[in-house]
């Protein structure tokens, strides 16, 4: 739990319970999650659930995924989260059914208030809707929502909520560059 204090330089930004829980998770990740074989998706899902993650069926979270707080993670059915992804979820991250988060992506729910004299920590949730694809090495900023069926092209930076479903976004910051056919995607997912 994020502590909202006036001066984070005088104390921790998170409760003692949160820091202990994260330390337990870090050791579990290091000793049991990270060294697990790539096909051991059920094992990693069980570890995530043990730490409070809400996961659907057939979730493939690969061993080199870094997750800050499993208890702030919700993943739908038939979702893939590739190696090298960072889920910096000091606030909630939700990933919908049939979504894909490709290798090297960074979903970051926390930042600092640059107008605060001591850069106070702030956090906002991220939502990736069903059938969306976050392509390799993309970055999602705090508070972003990616709509249903949207694609964020490789190495794009999303700094605010994307407005249109079934649209391809690319660039820094990400802008619409094309459309997807929702009928073709739904047929493949069924």
Secondary structure as UniProt FT lines:
FT   HELIX           8..10
FT   HELIX           16..28
FT   HELIX           29..33
FT   TURN            34..35
FT   TURN            38..39
FT   HELIX           41..50
FT   TURN            51..52
FT   STRAND          54..55
FT   STRAND          60..61
FT   TURN            63..64
FT   STRAND          66..67
FT   HELIX           70..72
FT   STRAND          73..75
FT   STRAND          80..81
FT   TURN            83..84
FT   STRAND          86..88
FT   STRAND          93..95
FT   TURN            97..98
FT   STRAND          100..101
FT   TURN            103..104
FT   STRAND          106..108
FT   STRAND          110..112
FT   TURN            114..115
FT   TURN            117..118
FT   STRAND          121..123
FT   STRAND          126..128
FT   TURN            130..131
FT   STRAND          133..134
FT   TURN            136..137
FT   STRAND          139..140
FT   TURN            142..143
FT   STRAND          145..146
FT   TURN            148..149
FT   STRAND          151..152
FT   TURN            154..155
FT   STRAND          157..158
FT   TURN            165..166
FT   STRAND          167..170
FT   TURN            173..174
FT   STRAND          175..179
FT   HELIX           182..189
//
